Amino acid sequence: MQIDDLDLTWEDDAGRGRHRWASARSAAPARRKKGRGSRTFLALFLALAMLVGIAGAVYFSADKIQSLRAVPDYDSGGSDAVTVEVKEGDTAFAIAQTLLGKGVVKSTKAFVQAAERNPRSKAIQPGAYRLRHQMRAEDALSMLLDLSNKIVSRTMLREGLSYVATFKKLAESTGIPYSDFEAAAKDPVALGVPDLWFERRDGKPSKKSIEGFLYPLSYEFEPGSTAESVLREMVGEFLKVATEIGFVDKVQSALSVSPYEALIVASLTQAEAGIEEDLPHIARVAYNRAYKAKLPLQFDVTANYWLEINGKDPKHSGKISNTELDDPNNPYNTVRMTGLPIGPINSPGKKALLSAMNPTPGKNWLFFVAIDKSGKSAFADTVAEHDRNIQQACRNGVPLC
């Protein structure tokens, strides 16, 4: 028992000894390991700090570079109106240069980039626009695409206006002096009226005038327009409509008259017709009297035209005196002179032009008179029929009796 105890004690002591020795042997490495771990942690910490610093430096540099590369642009919708002109054929860059020069955008690049992002930018129309100073480029682009911002002078010219009345309206709406239109109109050929439009087949003289060629329409004239450019545009509209309806070929082939003679008839019917339905009927009377019966037209409107272009007010047919109707100084006199007058007396519209091309067929009418206050006319072949129509007009309150 003692021996066993001693053995056990020895084994235990030996075990303890080995354990202590092992602990002692491993203690030093443990302490050394602890030292290396501290240094490793410190190295990792320093490396991490360096990475954070580098990342921060990179971020700061990138942010700085980005800020340096940012496209200068205003951050507001702008203030104070400014007029900007876009010219025909201007590119986005050309428009941007104009906007920059006017103080609208902060940089050309901002506008060009806005235009590149918006496919509608290619639809910007030439003209003058109301914009604002110091605008976001995108807002400036939107305003250029909105035609309500386009600056124009709108002029509505109805059918049947003489050149005098037309010039007055144009002067009021555009601010261009009346005298400028008068001066520009002296040479209608220079304004685009072909010489053939002043030729006649009836052997009568023609007057080279702008009258008849200023097509009635609603026009929009941009700032900077001149009298010449305005009248040229109106002549262009006339020629466009005449071409569309085949006016020249039709009147020469079907009616055997020149385009100028048919234009005169169109202007006469435009002035005489009280209602649209009567336009081709009155054209038929004009052709019958001028070419078939070879009679004076006796149209009151030519006397009124002479009054107007001489600065006097037109009158109702029943109020024009015999002296005014048969003024020997009036080259448009249709009382004593047979056939058509020397030129048109107004600007006829499309329907009047069509009526002069297509007068009511199969009628021998030589007379007409407005028989009621709506302007409706009655037509007659003989003087007796015409007299009866006049009496009916008087009973209806038309001031002829």
C-alpha positions in Angstrom: 0.0 0.0 0.0 2.8 2.3 0.9 4.8 1.2 -2.1 1.7 1.8 -4.3 1.2 5.1 -2.6 4.9 6.0 -3.2 4.6 4.9 -6.7 1.6 6.9 -7.2 3.1 9.8 -5.4 6.2 9.5 -7.6 4.1 9.1 -10.7 2.1 12.1 -9.6 5.2 14.1 -8.8 6.8 13.0 -12.0 3.7 14.0 -13.8 3.7 17.3 -12.0 7.3 17.7 -12.9 6.7 17.0 -16.5 3.8 19.3 -16.4 5.7 22.0 -14.8 8.5 21.5 -17.2 6.2 21.5 -20.1 4.5 24.6 -18.8 7.8 26.2 -18.2 9.0 25.1 -21.7 5.9 26.4 -23.3 5.6 29.5 -21.2 8.4 31.3 -22.9 7.0 30.7 -26.4 3.6 31.8 -25.1 5.0 35.1 -24.0 6.8 35.5 -27.3 3.6 34.7 -29.2 1.8 37.4 -27.2 4.4 39.9 -28.3 4.1 39.0 -31.9 0.3 39.3 -31.8 0.5 42.8 -30.5 2.8 43.8 -33.2 0.6 42.1 -35.8 -2.4 43.9 -34.6 -0.6 47.2 -34.7 0.6 46.5 -38.2 -2.9 45.6 -39.3 -4.3 48.7 -37.6 -1.7 50.9 -39.3 -2.4 49.2 -42.7 -6.1 49.7 -42.3 -5.5 53.3 -41.3 -3.4 53.8 -44.4 -6.1 52.2 -46.6 -8.8 54.4 -45.1 -6.5 57.4 -45.7 -5.8 56.4 -49.2 -9.5 55.7 -49.9 -10.4 59.1 -48.4 -7.7 60.8 -50.5 -9.0 59.0 -53.6 -12.6 59.9 -52.9 -11.7 63.5 -52.2 -9.6 63.6 -55.4 -12.4 62.0 -57.4 -14.9 64.4 -55.9 -12.6 67.3 -56.7 -12.1 66.1 -60.3 -15.8 65.6 -60.7 -16.5 69.1 -59.4 -13.9 70.5 -61.8 -15.5 68.5 -64.7 -19.1 69.4 -63.8 -20.9 71.4 -66.6 -21.7 75.0 -65.5 -25.4 75.5 -65.4 -27.8 77.8 -63.6 -30.1 76.3 -60.9 -33.1 78.5 -61.4 -35.8 79.2 -64.0 -34.3 82.6 -64.7 -35.5 86.2 -64.5 -36.0 89.3 -66.7 -37.2 88.7 -70.2 -34.7 88.6 -73.1 -35.3 88.1 -76.9 -33.3 85.5 -78.6 -33.2 84.8 -82.3 -32.7 81.3 -83.8 -31.6 81.4 -87.4 -32.4 79.1 -90.2 -30.0 76.1 -90.1 -28.7 76.8 -86.6 -27.2 73.7 -84.8 -27.6 73.1 -81.1 -24.1 74.5 -80.6 -24.9 77.6 -82.6 -28.1 78.1 -80.6 -26.1 77.6 -77.4 -23.6 80.3 -78.4 -26.5 82.7 -79.0 -28.0 81.8 -75.6 -24.7 82.3 -73.8 -24.1 85.6 -75.5 -27.5 86.8 -74.3 -26.9 85.7 -70.8 -29.6 83.0 -70.9 -27.4 79.9 -70.2 -24.2 79.5 -68.1 -22.4 77.4 -70.6 -22.8 76.2 -74.2 -22.1 72.6 -73.0 -25.1 72.6 -70.6 -27.5 73.5 -73.5 -25.9 71.1 -76.0 -26.1 68.2 -73.4 -29.8 69.1 -72.7 -30.4 69.1 -76.5 -28.7 65.7 -76.9 -31.0 64.3 -74.2 -34.2 65.6 -75.8 -34.9 64.3 -79.4 -37.4 67.0 -79.9 -34.6 69.6 -79.9 -34.3 69.1 -83.6 -37.8 70.6 -84.0 -36.7 74.1 -82.9 -38.0 76.5 -85.5 -36.1 79.6 -86.6 -37.4 82.9 -85.3 -37.4 85.2 -82.3 -38.3 83.9 -78.8 -39.0 85.3 -75.4 -36.7 83.7 -72.9 -35.2 84.7 -69.5 -31.8 85.6 -68.2 -29.8 83.0 -66.2 -32.0 79.9 -66.9 -31.3 76.2 -66.5 -30.3 75.0 -69.9 -33.1 72.4 -69.9 -35.7 75.1 -69.2 -34.3 77.3 -72.0 -34.7 74.3 -74.4 -38.3 73.8 -73.3 -39.1 77.4 -73.9 -37.6 77.2 -77.4 -39.8 74.2 -78.1 -42.9 76.0 -76.9 -44.2 78.1 -79.9 -46.2 80.3 -77.5 -42.8 81.9 -76.7 -42.2 82.7 -80.3 -42.5 86.4 -81.1 -44.6 87.1 -84.2 -46.9 89.8 -85.6 -50.2 88.2 -86.4 -52.2 89.8 -89.2 -55.6 88.6 -90.4 -56.4 89.7 -93.9 -59.9 88.9 -95.1 -61.0 88.4 -98.7 -61.8 91.5 -100.8 -59.4 94.0 -99.2 -57.8 96.5 -101.5 -54.1 97.1 -101.4 -54.8 100.3 -99.5 -56.8 98.5 -96.7 -54.2 95.7 -96.7 -51.3 98.1 -96.3 -53.1 99.8 -93.4 -53.6 96.6 -91.6 -50.1 95.4 -92.2 -48.7 98.7 -90.9 -50.8 98.4 -87.7 -49.8 94.9 -86.9 -46.1 94.9 -87.9 -45.1 98.5 -87.1 -43.7 98.9 -90.6 -44.6 102.3 -92.1 -47.4 102.4 -94.7 -45.1 104.3 -97.0 -42.6 101.3 -97.0 -45.3 99.1 -98.3 -46.2 101.6 -101.0 -42.6 101.8 -102.0 -42.1 98.1 -102.1 -45.3 97.5 -104.2 -44.1 99.7 -107.0 -42.5 96.8 -108.7 -44.8 93.7 -108.3 -42.5 91.6 -110.6 -39.6 92.2 -108.1 -41.9 90.8 -105.4 -42.5 87.6 -107.3 -45.4 88.2 -109.7 -44.5 86.7 -113.0 -44.8 88.9 -116.1 -47.3 86.5 -117.7 -49.8 87.6 -115.0 -50.1 91.0 -116.6 -50.8 89.7 -120.2 -54.3 90.1 -121.7 -56.1 88.5 -124.6 -58.9 91.1 -124.9 -56.7 93.8 -126.4 -57.3 96.2 -123.4 -54.4 97.7 -121.4 -53.4 96.2 -118.1 -51.9 98.0 -115.1 -48.9 96.4 -113.4 -50.0 96.7 -109.8 -49.7 94.5 -106.7 -53.5 94.6 -106.5 -55.0 91.2 -106.7 -51.8 89.3 -105.7 -51.9 89.9 -101.9 -53.5 86.7 -100.9 -56.0 87.0 -98.0 -54.9 84.8 -95.1 -53.9 84.9 -91.4 -50.1 85.7 -91.4 -47.4 85.6 -88.8 -44.5 87.9 -89.4 -41.4 87.7 -87.3 -39.5 90.7 -85.9 -37.1 92.2 -88.5 -39.5 91.6 -91.4 -39.5 94.3 -94.0 -42.2 95.5 -96.3 -40.6 93.7 -99.2 -40.4 90.4 -97.3 -44.0 90.7 -96.1 -45.4 91.4 -99.6 -43.2 88.7 -101.1 -44.6 86.2 -98.7 -48.2 87.2 -99.6 -47.5 87.0 -103.3 -46.0 83.6 -102.8 -49.2 82.5 -101.1 -51.3 83.7 -104.0 -49.1 81.9 -106.6 -49.2 78.7 -104.4 -53.1 78.7 -104.3 -53.3 79.5 -108.0 -51.1 76.6 -108.8 -52.9 74.2 -106.5 -56.3 74.9 -108.2 -54.8 75.0 -111.7 -56.0 78.5 -112.3 -53.8 79.4 -115.2 -54.4 76.4 -117.4 -58.1 76.2 -116.7 -59.0 79.8 -117.6 -56.9 79.7 -120.7 -58.2 76.4 -122.0 -61.8 76.4 -120.8 -62.6 80.2 -120.9 -60.1 81.4 -123.5 -59.1 84.3 -121.3 -55.8 85.2 -119.8 -55.1 84.5 -116.1 -55.0 88.3 -115.5 -58.5 88.8 -117.0 -59.8 85.9 -114.9 -58.2 87.5 -111.8 -60.0 90.7 -112.5 -63.3 88.8 -112.7 -62.5 87.1 -109.4 -61.9 90.4 -107.7 -65.1 91.9 -109.1 -67.2 88.9 -108.0 -65.5 89.1 -104.5 -66.6 92.7 -104.2 -70.1 92.3 -105.6 -71.3 89.0 -104.0 -73.2 89.4 -100.8 -73.3 85.7 -100.1 -70.9 83.0 -101.2 -73.4 81.1 -103.3 -73.6 84.0 -105.7 -69.9 84.1 -106.6 -70.1 81.9 -109.7 -73.4 83.5 -110.8 -71.8 87.0 -110.7 -68.7 85.7 -112.6 -71.1 84.4 -115.3 -72.7 87.9 -115.6 -69.2 89.5 -115.9 -68.1 87.1 -118.6 -71.4 87.5 -120.5 -71.3 91.3 -120.5 -67.6 91.7 -121.2 -67.2 89.0 -123.9 -70.5 88.0 -125.3 -72.7 91.1 -125.2 -69.7 93.4 -125.2 -71.4 95.8 -122.8 -70.1 98.0 -120.0 -70.1 96.0 -116.8 -71.8 98.8 -114.8 -70.4 97.4 -111.6 -70.7 99.9 -108.7 -67.7 98.4 -106.9 -65.3 99.8 -109.4 -66.5 103.4 -108.6 -66.0 102.6 -104.9 -62.5 101.3 -105.5 -61.6 104.5 -107.2 -62.9 106.4 -104.2 -61.0 104.3 -101.8 -57.6 104.5 -103.5 -58.0 108.3 -103.6 -58.5 108.5 -99.9 -62.3 108.6 -99.8 -64.8 106.4 -98.1 -66.7 103.7 -100.1 -70.4 104.1 -100.4 -73.4 101.8 -100.6 -74.5 101.2 -104.2 -77.7 103.2 -103.8 -75.7 106.2 -102.4 -73.1 106.5 -105.2 -73.8 109.6 -107.4 -73.9 109.4 -111.2 -70.8 111.6 -111.3 -68.9 109.1 -109.1 -70.2 106.2 -111.2 -69.1 107.7 -114.4 -66.0 109.6 -113.4 -64.0 110.1 -116.7 -60.8 110.2 -114.7 -61.4 106.8 -113.3 -59.4 104.1 -115.3 -61.6 101.5 -113.6 -64.8 103.1 -114.9 -67.2 100.4 -115.9 -70.1 102.6 -116.9 -68.8 104.1 -120.1 -66.0 101.6 -120.9 -66.9 98.2 -122.3 -65.2 95.0 -121.1 -63.1 94.5 -118.0 -61.3 97.3 -116.2 -57.5 97.7 -116.4 -56.9 95.6 -113.3 -58.2 93.8 -110.2 -59.8 95.9 -107.5 -59.0 93.7 -104.4 -57.5 90.5 -103.2 -59.9 87.7 -104.0 -60.0 84.5 -101.9 -59.8 80.9 -103.1 -63.6 80.6 -103.6 -63.7 83.7 -105.7 -60.8 82.4 -107.8 -62.6 79.1 -108.2 -65.8 80.9 -109.3 -63.9 82.9 -111.9 -62.5 79.5 -113.2 -65.9 77.9 -113.1 -68.7 80.4 -113.7 -72.3 79.1 -113.6 -72.8 77.4 -116.9 -75.7 77.7 -119.4 -76.9 81.1 -118.3 -77.4 84.2 -120.3 -77.6 86.6 -117.4 -76.7 90.2 -118.0 -78.0 91.7 -114.8 -78.1 91.1 -111.1 -79.1 93.1 -108.0 -79.0 92.4 -104.2 -82.7 91.8 -103.3 -82.5 91.5 -99.5 -80.5 92.6 -96.6 -78.6 89.3 -96.4 -76.9 90.3 -99.7 -78.6 87.6 -101.8 -78.8 88.6 -105.5 -81.4 88.0 -108.2 -80.3 87.5 -111.8 -81.9 88.4 -115.1 -81.5 88.1 -118.8 -83.5 91.2 -119.7 -83.9 94.8 -118.5 -87.6 94.1 -117.7 -86.7 91.2 -115.4 -84.0 93.3 -113.8 -86.4 96.1 -113.1 -88.7 93.7 -111.3 -85.9 92.5 -109.2 -85.0 96.0 -108.2 -88.6 96.7 -107.1 -88.4 93.5 -105.0 -85.2 94.7 -103.4 -86.8 98.0 -102.5 -89.8 96.2 -100.9 -87.2 94.2 -98.9 -85.6 97.4 -97.6 -82.6 97.6 -99.8 -81.9 101.3 -100.3 -82.1 101.4 -104.1 -85.4 103.3 -104.7 
